[in-house]
Amino acid sequence: MSFIDLFKSRESREKLSHLKNLMAVAFADGKLEDNEMAAIATVMARDGLTESDLKRCIEKPEGIKFLPPKTDSQRVAYLKDMVLLMMCDGDIDNREIALCKVTAIALGFKHEVIDAIIRDIITDIKRNHNF
């Protein structure tokens, strides 16, 4: 944890951790697409994150500790954000899927149900967003 994190609330640190995870998914296939950045910007606006937070995630990700949300609903929301980001460039890369699965485990989802959860999220996103 960095010195600056001592002054942030747990919720702020959770959101920063989530942004770091989203950036990792965005870069997992080796490129950052405009639509991926637009999706990240939407999450940042929703979560009250700044350009400074984004810069920190890009320049010093190792200084941001993984911090899962305390509620199940927020964990599901974070996983949905990651899956949506994985899908938004129209090409679901195996590295993105692998990273979503690892993060899902870290978020507290049981290994045995992760594939089904991700598949359900993908189906839901396709149905509601015309993918």
C-alpha positions as CSV (number, residue, x, y, z in Angstrom):
1,M,0.0,0.0,0.0
2,S,1.3,3.4,-0.9
3,F,1.4,6.3,1.5
4,I,-1.4,8.1,-0.3
5,D,-3.7,5.0,0.3
6,L,-3.5,5.6,4.1
7,F,-5.8,8.6,3.5
8,K,-8.3,6.8,1.3
9,S,-11.4,5.0,2.5
10,R,-11.8,1.3,2.0
11,E,-14.4,2.0,-0.7
12,S,-12.0,4.3,-2.6
13,R,-9.2,1.6,-2.4
14,E,-11.7,-1.0,-3.7
15,K,-12.6,1.2,-6.7
16,L,-8.9,1.8,-7.4
17,S,-8.2,-1.9,-7.2
18,H,-11.1,-2.5,-9.6
19,L,-9.8,0.1,-12.1
20,K,-6.4,-1.7,-11.9
21,N,-8.1,-5.0,-12.8
22,L,-10.0,-3.4,-15.7
23,M,-6.8,-2.0,-17.1
24,A,-5.2,-5.4,-16.8
25,V,-8.1,-6.9,-18.8
26,A,-7.9,-4.1,-21.4
27,F,-4.1,-4.8,-21.9
28,A,-4.3,-8.6,-21.7
29,D,-4.5,-9.0,-25.4
30,G,-1.6,-6.6,-26.0
31,K,-3.6,-3.6,-27.2
32,L,-5.9,-1.0,-25.7
33,E,-8.8,-0.2,-28.1
34,D,-10.8,3.1,-28.0
35,N,-14.0,1.3,-27.1
36,E,-12.2,-0.4,-24.2
37,M,-11.0,3.0,-23.0
38,A,-14.5,4.4,-23.4
39,A,-15.8,1.6,-21.2
40,I,-13.2,2.2,-18.6
41,A,-14.0,6.0,-18.6
42,T,-17.7,5.1,-18.0
43,V,-16.7,3.0,-14.9
44,M,-14.4,5.8,-13.7
45,A,-17.2,8.3,-14.0
46,R,-19.6,6.0,-12.2
47,D,-17.1,5.3,-9.4
48,G,-15.8,8.9,-9.0
49,L,-12.3,8.0,-10.2
50,T,-10.0,10.6,-11.7
51,E,-7.4,10.8,-14.5
52,S,-4.8,10.8,-11.7
53,D,-6.2,7.4,-10.5
54,L,-5.9,6.1,-14.1
55,K,-2.4,7.4,-14.5
56,R,-1.4,5.6,-11.2
57,C,-2.9,2.3,-12.5
58,I,-0.9,2.6,-15.7
59,E,2.4,3.8,-14.2
60,K,2.5,2.1,-10.8
61,P,0.1,-0.8,-10.7
62,E,2.3,-2.7,-8.3
63,G,1.5,-0.1,-5.7
64,I,-2.2,-0.8,-5.8
65,K,-3.2,-3.7,-3.5
66,F,-6.0,-6.0,-4.7
67,L,-9.0,-5.3,-2.4
68,P,-12.2,-7.2,-3.2
69,P,-15.5,-5.6,-2.3
70,K,-17.2,-6.7,0.9
71,T,-20.7,-7.3,-0.6
72,D,-21.7,-10.1,-3.0
73,S,-23.6,-7.7,-5.2
74,Q,-20.5,-5.5,-5.7
75,R,-18.4,-8.5,-6.5
76,V,-20.9,-9.5,-9.2
77,A,-20.9,-5.9,-10.5
78,Y,-17.1,-5.9,-10.7
79,L,-17.0,-9.2,-12.6
80,K,-19.7,-7.9,-15.0
81,D,-17.6,-4.8,-15.7
82,M,-14.6,-7.1,-16.5
83,V,-16.6,-9.3,-18.8
84,L,-18.2,-6.3,-20.6
85,L,-14.7,-4.8,-21.0
86,M,-13.5,-8.2,-22.4
87,M,-16.3,-8.2,-24.9
88,C,-16.4,-4.5,-26.0
89,D,-13.7,-4.8,-28.7
90,G,-15.7,-7.6,-30.4
91,D,-12.9,-10.2,-29.8
92,I,-12.8,-12.2,-26.7
93,D,-9.2,-13.2,-26.2
94,N,-8.2,-16.3,-24.2
95,R,-5.8,-14.1,-22.1
96,E,-8.8,-11.9,-21.2
97,I,-10.9,-14.9,-20.2
98,A,-8.1,-16.3,-18.1
99,L,-7.6,-13.0,-16.3
100,C,-11.4,-12.7,-15.6
101,K,-11.3,-16.2,-14.2
102,V,-8.3,-15.5,-11.9
103,T,-10.0,-12.3,-10.7
104,A,-13.3,-14.1,-10.2
105,I,-11.5,-16.5,-7.8
106,A,-9.9,-13.6,-6.0
107,L,-13.3,-12.0,-5.7
108,G,-14.5,-15.1,-3.9
109,F,-16.4,-17.0,-6.6
110,K,-16.0,-20.8,-6.4
111,H,-13.8,-22.2,-9.1
112,E,-16.5,-24.8,-10.0
113,V,-19.0,-22.1,-11.1
114,I,-16.9,-19.5,-12.7
115,D,-17.2,-20.7,-16.2
116,A,-21.0,-20.8,-15.9
117,I,-21.1,-17.3,-14.3
118,I,-19.0,-15.8,-17.0
119,R,-21.1,-17.6,-19.7
120,D,-24.3,-16.2,-18.1
121,I,-22.9,-12.7,-17.9
122,I,-21.8,-12.9,-21.6
123,T,-25.4,-14.1,-22.6
124,D,-26.9,-11.3,-20.5
125,I,-24.7,-8.7,-22.0
126,K,-25.4,-9.9,-25.6
127,R,-29.1,-9.9,-24.9
128,N,-29.2,-6.4,-23.4
129,H,-26.5,-4.6,-25.5
130,N,-27.0,-6.1,-29.0
131,F,-23.6,-7.7,-29.2
